[in-house]
Amino acid sequence: MPSRILDIHPHIITTDTETYPRAPLGGNQSGWSRDRPTTTEQLLAAMDAAGVAKAAIVQSSTCYGFDNSYVADAVAAHPDRFTGVFSVDVLADDAPQRIREWVVDRKLTGLRLFTTGSTMPGQASWLADPRTFPAWECARELGIPVCVQMRAEGFPQLQEILSRFPEVPIILDHLWQIPLEEGPPYTAADALYQVVRYPNVYLKLTSVTMDNARKGKASPETYLPRVVSEFGADRIAWGSNFPATPGTLKEILDDSLAALAWASEADKEHIFRRTAEKLYPALAGHAER
């Protein structure tokens, strides 16, 4: 059992739409954010029940778009338990200014780019657009990681960014959501291993991956060992995806621990704690309970 559990992918949604109006990317709010709103206080209670020490709350882009106010307010209210990952329009001329505001003024510590998802199907083509380069340069200057929700189809764009900005830690959400139904030897996952050679690439292992690894002939026990072997556990961090994934946070965590029962204690320590602390140093140290 890891010494401490850190979660780098929960979300928060409030029913207070006056203070925090909906503005989902793609124009349509995601079903999970509408059906399972989870406030700051509810997330804290879920973390306490599950034994999760701290969390990097990820902006709910499919509910709030680029308005990161609710995440920032949660971090300000509970800096001992939370840090925050924000989103901005990296194609906008003022993207660097907005990034600095969320990092310097509001104390958030990571950027997220949403290039595909429930409200934006397909793979967006703007990831390596030259208009995004000032935003990437700003992330490099500020020393913050950038997590990217994308699919393997976007690898050529990602490759350009990796080559141009090798100092920026890049976290791939949900291991690219690669289809795994065919089972071993998982040839569809070969694309994922192409990025191993880039040392600034990290993987976010979430309940989405666990669900994908239980479809068809797949299983976590036959898929994940090679992922850990190829990348190393020190480049993999766990995220719950709560409450986008149904169930309690404790159920999601227990399921993830069970799916990694084959891993060494040292590997689990990295996946559930140390890699998160490396990516988001604000999560290091003990929270006041």
Helices and strands as residue ranges (DSSP letters): E 5-7, H 31-35, H 40-50, E 52-58, H 61-64, H 69-77, E 82-86, H 95-100, I 101-105, E 110-114, G 130-132, H 133-142, E 146-149, G 152-154, H 155-164, E 170-172, G 173-177, G 187-189, H 190-193, E 201-206, H 207-212, H 220-231, G 233-235, E 236-239, H 249-259, H 265-269, I 270-274, H 275-279, G 281-283
